[in-house]
Amino acid sequence: MSSKRAMKQAQKQAYAKHRSNITNSRFTNRKKNFSRKNKKS
């Protein structure tokens, strides 16, 4: 049972990391877009 629980926890952690990476990359992309728009105007 303990090994099953550990596997579940590891999966949860990996998923959380994956989600945070996606949100971070989106945020940085938005920042880049904003800076580009500012330079044009």
MOKACOR-V166386 format. One record per residue. N is the residue number from 1. SS is DSSP state (H for helix, E for strand, L for the rest). PSI is psi in whole degrees, 0 to 359 (none if undefined). Layout:
n=N ss=SS psi=PSI
n=N ss=SS psi=PSI
This chain:
n=1 ss=L psi=317
n=2 ss=H psi=322
n=3 ss=H psi=321
n=4 ss=H psi=317
n=5 ss=H psi=319
n=6 ss=H psi=319
n=7 ss=H psi=316
n=8 ss=H psi=314
n=9 ss=H psi=317
n=10 ss=H psi=317
n=11 ss=H psi=316
n=12 ss=H psi=315
n=13 ss=H psi=316
n=14 ss=H psi=318
n=15 ss=H psi=318
n=16 ss=H psi=318
n=17 ss=H psi=316
n=18 ss=H psi=313
n=19 ss=H psi=315
n=20 ss=H psi=323
n=21 ss=H psi=318
n=22 ss=H psi=311
n=23 ss=H psi=320
n=24 ss=H psi=315
n=25 ss=H psi=321
n=26 ss=H psi=316
n=27 ss=H psi=316
n=28 ss=H psi=323
n=29 ss=H psi=318
n=30 ss=H psi=316
n=31 ss=H psi=315
n=32 ss=H psi=317
n=33 ss=H psi=319
n=34 ss=H psi=317
n=35 ss=H psi=322
n=36 ss=H psi=316
n=37 ss=H psi=319
n=38 ss=H psi=321
n=39 ss=H psi=320
n=40 ss=H psi=316
n=41 ss=L psi=none
